């Protein structure tokens, strides 16, 4: 039982990473990756996924401070969930960009 609890965050994070990479690969193969005209907006656009990971890590650390849960587990799950939310933000802005074009 201890082994399953130890390996579960890695399996969950790996599953999320594979899902996001496959979706981005599919979007790239269709030629639908977003490109902005200004450099500032392009940098913000490209940093949505890493920013999601950073916020997820922060939430994971705060979670482990207030609730009794292992720090490494909450950081791993927080970063992977933040990665997923960053990807969803990227997809939302991508669809909004295609809608307005």
C-alpha positions as CSV (number, residue, x, y, z in Angstrom):
1,X,0.0,0.0,0.0
2,X,2.9,2.4,0.8
3,X,4.4,1.8,-2.6
4,X,1.2,2.7,-4.4
5,X,0.8,5.9,-2.4
6,X,4.5,6.8,-3.2
7,X,4.2,6.2,-6.9
8,X,0.7,7.6,-7.5
9,X,1.8,11.3,-7.8
10,X,4.4,10.4,-10.4
11,X,1.9,8.3,-12.4
12,X,-0.7,11.1,-12.3
13,X,1.9,13.8,-13.2
14,X,3.2,11.6,-16.1
15,X,-0.3,11.0,-17.4
16,X,-1.1,14.8,-17.4
17,X,2.2,15.5,-19.1
18,X,1.6,12.9,-21.8
19,X,-1.9,14.2,-22.4
20,X,-0.8,17.9,-22.7
21,X,2.1,17.0,-25.0
22,X,-0.1,14.9,-27.2
23,X,-2.7,17.6,-27.5
24,X,0.0,20.2,-28.3
25,X,1.5,17.9,-30.9
26,X,-2.0,17.5,-32.5
27,X,-2.5,21.2,-32.5
28,X,0.9,21.8,-34.0
29,X,0.3,19.2,-36.7
30,X,-2.9,21.0,-37.7
31,X,-1.0,24.3,-37.9
32,X,-3.2,25.9,-35.2
33,X,-0.6,27.1,-32.7
34,X,-1.2,30.7,-31.9
35,X,1.1,33.5,-33.0
36,X,0.7,37.0,-31.7
37,X,1.8,40.2,-33.5
38,X,3.4,41.9,-30.5
39,X,6.4,40.4,-28.8
40,X,5.0,41.1,-25.3
41,X,1.8,39.3,-26.0
42,X,3.7,36.4,-27.6
43,X,5.9,36.0,-24.5
44,X,2.8,36.0,-22.3
45,X,1.1,33.5,-24.6
46,X,4.1,31.2,-24.5
47,X,4.5,31.4,-20.7
48,X,0.9,30.4,-19.8
49,X,1.8,26.7,-19.2
50,X,5.0,27.5,-17.1
51,X,3.1,30.1,-15.1
52,X,0.4,27.5,-14.4
53,X,3.1,25.1,-13.1
54,X,4.5,27.8,-10.9
55,X,1.1,28.7,-9.4
56,X,0.4,25.0,-9.0
57,X,3.6,24.5,-7.1
58,X,2.8,27.5,-4.9
59,X,-0.6,26.1,-4.1
60,X,0.9,22.7,-3.4
61,X,3.4,24.2,-0.9
62,X,0.6,26.2,0.8
63,X,-1.6,23.1,0.9
64,X,1.1,21.1,2.7
65,X,1.7,23.9,5.2
66,X,-2.0,24.0,6.3
67,X,-2.9,20.4,5.9
68,X,-0.9,17.4,7.0
69,X,0.3,16.0,3.7
70,X,3.8,15.3,2.3
71,X,5.5,18.3,0.7
72,X,6.9,16.3,-2.2
73,X,3.5,14.9,-3.1
74,X,1.7,18.2,-3.0
75,X,4.4,19.9,-5.0
76,X,4.3,17.2,-7.7
77,X,0.5,17.2,-7.9
78,X,0.3,21.0,-7.7
79,X,2.7,21.4,-10.5
80,X,1.1,18.8,-12.7
81,X,-2.4,20.2,-12.1
82,X,-1.0,23.7,-12.8
83,X,0.5,22.4,-16.0
84,X,-2.9,21.1,-17.0
85,X,-4.7,24.4,-16.1
86,X,-2.0,26.4,-18.0
87,X,-2.6,24.2,-21.0
88,X,-6.4,24.8,-20.7
89,X,-5.7,28.6,-20.5
90,X,-3.6,28.3,-23.6
91,X,-6.4,26.4,-25.4
92,X,-9.0,29.0,-24.3
93,X,-6.9,31.9,-25.7
94,X,-6.2,29.9,-28.8
95,X,-9.9,29.4,-29.5
96,X,-10.6,33.0,-28.7
97,X,-7.9,34.1,-31.1
98,X,-9.3,31.9,-33.9
99,X,-12.8,33.1,-33.2
100,X,-11.8,36.8,-33.5
101,X,-9.6,36.3,-36.6
